[in-house]
Amino acid sequence: MAGGAASGGSSTSDTYAPARGWLLLPAWVTLSILVLAPVSMMLVYSFLTKEFRGGVIWDFSLSAYDQFFCDRGLFGDEPCSIEWTYILIFWRSIWQAGAATLLSLAIGFPTAYFIATRPAKQRTLWLFLVTIPYWVNLLIRTVSMKFLLRDQGPLNDFLTGIGLLDQPLSIVNTNFAVQLGLFYSYLPFMVLPIYAAVERYNFTLSEAASDLYATRWTVLRRILLPAVKPGIVAGCILVFVPSLGSFLAPDLLGGAKNFMIGSLIEEQFKGNAGNWPFGAAASMILLTIVLMILLVLARQQARAEG
């Protein structure tokens, strides 16, 4: 009986090895339908030709990618020169997403550390407060942010009412408003992974370092941060990737002068006048950039573990 129990609980046993493929079948079907099929369709559409009245013509070409990178004049018959408009939109999207990630990290790490060091009975309450905004749709939250920040909104009314400002601040339709929207939308994505990492951290390591006369800064830099680095990396990815492709915050808070790549892609698929091949090409370029960033992070993580 004892031997059978030991064998049954062994970590090296693989009772379901013959059915392993069938057990993975639901996951593969889900990924194929919801991920691989849409991405494959987008890839195909990026090589098609736009029809003048809308839609696509099944004539394969690189015209969509050429439109993204090349400016060939009004009639399209001039030599290729760099099309800076879309490149600048991409650059604005990258630095906006990067700034939102850094700001979320600066606020999220202390918040996660604070929650993880509370008594066990209080942690659930703090996590509940962090996740409350996600009980409301993102569109409603972004519209509420616009109402709060507008010239005649509650924020400006309060600041002028207490005499701190003589006239309202024009925050809406600025890069700062977009940054606030991204930060507000994705901050919990930074807090939760870091909290999970800090909660598993062995705090006796910090105590031992302090006993050896290490300063708090040294303990943070040499012991705590390396230990919770996987949670920090996960949080940065979860904030950066959706911020890079976001279109609600730029559309509602930034206006036409603060376009991001998500807004550009969304515009190409609106109505019959949209340019579907160009939108698909921009989507594939965005996907390529995201995959390259994730690949670099994965290689760095593998080197660190090695």
N, C-alpha and C positions, 0 to 999 in steps of 0.2 A: 504494500500500500504506500509506504513511504517513498520507495523508489519510483513508483508510478507518479506520485505527486510531484517529486522533484523533477522527473522528466517532463511532466506536463507544464511545469512553470518555468522551464529553462528558456532563457532569452535566445538561445540558438535554434530552438525548435521552430519549424515552419509547417504547422498543421495544414494550412490552407494553400500550400504551394501549388497544387494542381489547379486550383480555382483562382489563382492570382490574376490572370488575364480577365476573367469574368468579373472579378471584384472591381477592377479598374475601368470596366466598360462604361458605366454611367458617367464617370468623370471625363473619359475621352469623348463620349457623345456630346456632353454638355460643352466642352471646350471647342469641339469641332463646329457646333451649331452657333454658339454665341461669340466665339473669338476667331477661329480660323476662317470660317465662311465669310463673315463681314470684311475681314482684312483682305482676303483673296479677291472679293468683289471690288473693294476699293483700289487694289493694285491694278486690276484689269481696267477699271474706269479711268485710271490716271493715264492710260495709254490710248484712250479713245479720242475722238474729235468732237468738238462742240458743234451742235447744229445751230444755225442762225436763229431759229424761232424757239430755241430751248430744247433740252434733251441732248442726246448724243447720237453720233453716227459711228457705226461699227467699222471705222477705218483707223487702224492702229498707227500711231505716230507719237513723236516726242514733243508735240506742240505745247502741251500743258506745262511740261518742265521748262521748255524754251521760254514760255511766257513768264515763268517765275524768275528766271535768272537773266533773261535778255530783254533789252528794250530795242525794238526794231522800228521805232517811229510810228507815226499815226497810221500809215497804210501797211505797215509790216514788211516793207521791202528794203529797209536800210540794214547795214551791217550790225552785227550784235554788239551792243554796249551793255554794261552791267546795269541791271534793273535794281536800283537801290531801295525802291519803295518797299518791296516785300522783304528784302533782307533786313531793313531797319525795323520792320514790324516783328520779324523773328527775333532780332536783337532786343527790342523792347520787351518782348515776351520772356526771353531768357533772364534779363536782369530783374524784371518785375517778379518772376517766380523765384529767382535766387534771393532777392531782398525779402520776399515773404517767408522764405525758408529760414533765413538767418534771424529775422524778427521772431518767428515762431519758436526757433530754438532758444533765443535769448529769454523769452517769456516762458516757454514750455518746460525747459529743463528745471529751473527753480520750482515751478509749480508741481512737476512730477516728483521731484525730490521731497518737497513739502508733504505731498499726499502719501508717499511711500513711507515716510518716517512718522506718520500719525499712528495712534493706537488702532488696532485692527478694526474695532467697532466704528471708528470714524472714517475709515477709508472709503467704505461704500457710499457714504453720504457725499464726500468730496467728488468721487467719480460720477455720482449721479448729477451733481451740479455742473461738472464739465460737459457731460453729454446732453444736458437739457436742450441746448440750441438745436440739436438734431431731431428733436421732436417736431420741428417746424420745417416746412419745405424750404430749400435753398433760395428759390425765387422770392418767397415771402420775406425771408430774412434780408436779402439784398435790397429789396424795395424798402423795407423798414430802415435799413442803413442809409439809403438815399434820403428818406424823409427826415431822418435825424440830422444829416449833415447839410441839408439845403440851406440857402441864405435865410429863409424865414423859418427854419426848423428849430426844434427844442434846444439844440446845442448853442446855436447863435443867440437865441432869445435869452438863454441863461447867462451867457458870457456878457452880453450887452446889458442885461438887467442888473448884474452885480457891478457894472461899471468897469469891467476888465477890458472891454472893447468899445470903441466909439461907433464902429460900423461893422456889419456882419462879415465874416470870413467867407470867401468864395472857395469852397472846398470841392463841391461836386464838379465833375468834368475836368478833373486834374489827375495826374499820376499818383498824387498822395491819396486821393479817394479810392483809386483802384487798389493801391497797396493796402489800405485799411480793409477793403472788402475781401481781398485774398487772405489777409491775416486772420480776419474774423471768421471766414468760412472754414479754414483748414487747421486752425490752432489745435483742436482736439486730436487731430491725426498725429501731431507731434507729442502731445502730452501722454497719450495712452501707451505707445510702445516704450517710451523712456520710463514711464512708471513701472511697466512690467519688468524692465531690466533692473531698475533700482530696487524693486521689491525683492528680487532674487539675490541682490548683492549681499555679501558677507561683511557686515559692519565691523566685525572684530579685526579685519585687516586695517581699517582706519584707526582703530584703537591701538593696535600694535605699532603702527607707524607713528602715532602721536607719542607713544611711550618711548620711541627711539628719537624723539625731539624733532620730528618732521613738522613743518608748519602746515596750516590749513590749506594754503595754496599748493604746497607740494603734495599733500594727500589727494587733493582734487585732481591735480595734473598727472601725477604718476600712478595713482592707484584707482581712484573712483572712475575717472573718465575712460581709461582703457578697459575697465571691467564692464561698463555699461555702453561701450561703443556700438555693439550690435543694435541696441535699442535706439541710439542716436541716428545711426545710418538708416534704419528702417523708418524712423520718423521723418527724416529729411527727404527720403524718397516719396513717402506718402503725402508730403506737402508739396514738394517741387513738381512732381509729375502732373497732378490735377491742376495746380496753379498755372503750369505752362500752357495747358490746353483750355483754360477757363474762358468763357465768353459772357457769362452773366454779369460779373463784376465790371469788366471793361465796357460792356454795352450800357449798363444802367448807371454806373458811377463815373466812367471815363469819357463817354461821348465819342464822337467821330475822330477827334484829334489824338485819342489814346487807344487806338486799335491794338489788339493783340491777335496772335495767330488763330486762336479759337474763334474770335469774332470774324476774322477773314474767311475761315473755312465755313462758318455758319452762313455767311452772306452768299456764298457760292451755291448753296443748296436751297435757297429760298425761291419758291415759285418757279415758273417756266423760264424766267429770264436769267436764272443762275447758270453758272459755268461749272457743270458737274465734273468734267475732266480736270479742270484747274483746281477745284476744291479737293478732289481725290489726290492730285499730285501734291498739294500743300499738306494734306493729311499724311501721306507717305513720307514726306520730308520730315514732318514733325515726329512721326513714329521712328524714323531712322535716328534722329537726334536723341530721342529718349532711350532707345536701345543702346546706342553708343555710350551714353552716360551710365546706364545700368551695367554695361559690360565693364567699364572702367572701375566702377565701385566693386563689382564682383571680383575682379582680378586683384584689386587692392586688399579686399577682405581675405582672399585665398592666400596672398603673400603674408598677411599678418598672422593668419592661423598657421602657416608653414613655418 
